[in-house]
Amino acid sequence: MKYSKIFQFAYLVFAVLFLYDGITKWGDGTHGAYVSFALAGLAVFIFFFRRKFANKYGNKNKS
């Protein structure tokens, strides 16, 4: 179960990396900044989605 919590926070790390990549591409004027921003948003969504279901199944097993 500890591994799933580590992977949850790995999605946040990837979100920060994609945000950085998007900001640098936006500043340089190169194409692909929107893709990086979309991937960052997707990574944040997956973080909260996995966190919700991990808590849901964790609470079910305790009761």
N, C-alpha and C positions, 0 to 999 in steps of 0.2 A: 504494500500500500504506500510505502514511502516513495517508491519510484513514480507513482502517478502524481504525487504532489510536486516532485522535482520537475516532471514534464509539464505540469501546469504552469510553473513559473518560467520554464524555457520558452513558452509561447510569448510571455511578456518581454523576454530578452529579444526574441525575434522581432517583435513589434517595434521595439526601440531601434533595432538595427535597420529595419525597413523605413522607419520615419527618418532616420539620419540619411539613409540613401536617397529618399525622396526629396529631402530638403537640399542636399547637395546637387541633385540633378535639376531641381527647380532653379537654384541659383546659377548654375552653369548654362542653363537654357537648353539642355539636352532633352531628348524625348524619353519617356518612360517614368516620369515622376508620378503620374497618376496611378500607374501599376504598383509602384512601391507603396503609395498611400493606401491603395485598396488592399494590398497584402498585409499592411500594418493593421488596418481595421479588421480584417479577417482573423488575424492572430489574436487580437484583443477579444473578438467575439468568441473564438474557440476557447480562450482562457476561461471566460465567464461561463460558457456552456459546460465545459468539463468540470468546473468547480461546482456548479449547481448539481450536476448528476452525481458527483462524488459525495457531496454532502447528503443527497437524497438516499443513496444506497448505503452510506455509512450510518445514517439514522435508522434505516430499516433493519440493519443487522444488529443494532444495539437493543432494539425493543423486542 
